[in-house]
Amino acid sequence: MTYPNLIAYRAPKGKRYVTGPEYSGRETVNIDGSLTIRNVSVSDLGLYVVVVILPQNQRAIGYGRLNVYGPVSMPTLLANNTTVTENEDAVVLTCDTNADFTDWLHNAKILQLGERMKLSWDHRTLTIDPVRREDAGNYQCKVSNLITSFESAPVQLDVQYL
């Protein structure tokens, strides 16, 4: 029987150690059954299965998911327009990022979304329509994953009114 996703196999009491087709040279199956992966990369993420052969050929199966997070890059905030007219124009702010999570700041405080504000499904685009004078100020996007976070440089929104 072949196991195309096999990394390695260790026989009871460490008598036999066999590597499989997914073995890269970075993995070690330890005597206690645990798996060590050195120099982990994003390509290692996924579901891992361990099968233990017990006495009388019984099997115990365990599962674990490995998530791998790389650092997020510094986000860039883009605006379709930075000088707008109150109650006439809309503004679209787009956060260019590779991050998992995006929050929005207005004048260095977490933005409280109002009825005229809409976020895209991935939270990377903020639309304000129509713009009002209280929307004027500095906007930033704050991006993060489980290990790092960064804030974009501020974009100043000027709202003109009659």
N, C-alpha and C positions, 0 to 999 in steps of 0.2 A: 504494500500500500504506500503511495506517495502522498506527501503533504506539501503542496506548492507554496504555502505561506509559512512554512516552518523556518524558524530562526535557528533553534538549537534544541538538543535533547540531552539530558543528563540522566544516566541510569542511577538507580538507588545506590546510596553510599559512594557516589562519584566514580564508580568503576568504569563507566563508558561515557564519553562525551562526543556527540555527533552534531555537526552543523548541517543546516538545511539551505534551500535555495535563497532564502531571505537574509541569510547571515552576511553581514558586511565587514566583519572584523572588529566592530565597535561594541558588540554585544557579548555578555557573559551570562550564562545560566549558573547561578550560585548553588552551592550544595544544599541550601535551604529551599531551593525552588524559585527564588526571586530572580528577576532579570535586571541586569545593569546595562544601560546604554550610555556609552561615552560620547562626548561631542554631539549632543542632541541637536537636531535641526528641525525645521518646520516639516520636512518630509517624513519625519518619524511619527507625526501625530496620527492618531487612529485608535481602533479597538484592538486590544491585545487579549489573547486567550491563553490560559495555562491549563494543561491537562495533567493530572497526577494519577499515576497508576498505583492503586492500593493493593493490599494483600488479596488474594483470590481473584486477581485480574479485574477488580472493581475500579471505576474511574470517578474522579471528582473533577469538575470543570469550574474554573473561575474566570471572570471577565474584568477588564479594567480599561478605561479610556485614558489615553495620554493626550493632553492638550499642550501645545508648544506655542509660546508667545514670543515674538521678536519685538524689538523696540519700535515704537511708533516714530514716524518722521515728523519733523516740524511742519505744522499745517500752514497752508497759505489761504488767506481769506480774500475772496474776489467779490466785487459788487458791480451790478449792471449800471449803477449810477450812484454818485455820492452827493449830488446836489439835486434835491427834488422839491416839488411844490406841494404844500399841504392840501389834502383832500383831492388831489388831481393825479398824483403819480404813485406808482408802486416801486418798491425796491426789492431786488433779489440778491441775497448774500449766499455765496457758495463756499464751503469749506473743503479745500482739496487736501485729502488725508488718506493714509492707509490704516487708520485706527479703527478699532471695534466700536468705540463709543464717542459721541460728539455732544457736547453741551454748548450753550450759547451764553455769552456775557454781554451786558449792556452797561456801559460805564463801570466796568470791573465788578459787577454783581451778576449773579445768575439771572438770566432773562426770564421774567414771568410772561408767559405767552398770553396775549390778549385775543379777542375775537377776530381781529384783523390779521393775525399772525398765523402762518401755516408752516409746518415742517414737512419735508419730504419723508418718504418711508424710512430712509436710512439716516435721517436727522442731519444730513450734510448740507441741505439747502433750506434757508429761511426766507419766506416771502412775507412782506408787510404790504397790505393793500386794503385801503389807501393809507398812505403815510400821513401822520399827524405830527404836530410840533413836539409833542412829548416823546416822539421816537428819535429825535435828534440826539447825537452823542456818539461815543465810541462803541463799536461792536467788535467782538472777538469770538472765535470758536476755541473751545478747549477740548482736546482730543486725548483719549487714554485707552489703555488696555489694562490687564491685571498687573503689569510691571512698570509702566512708564506713563507720563502724561506731559503735554505741552500746550501752551496757549499761542495762538497766532498773534502776529502784530496787529494792533488796532486799526480799524478802518473808521474814519470819521464820517458820519452822515449829517449833512446840513439840510435842514428843512426850512424852505422859504415860505412865508405866508403873507397874505395881503391885508 
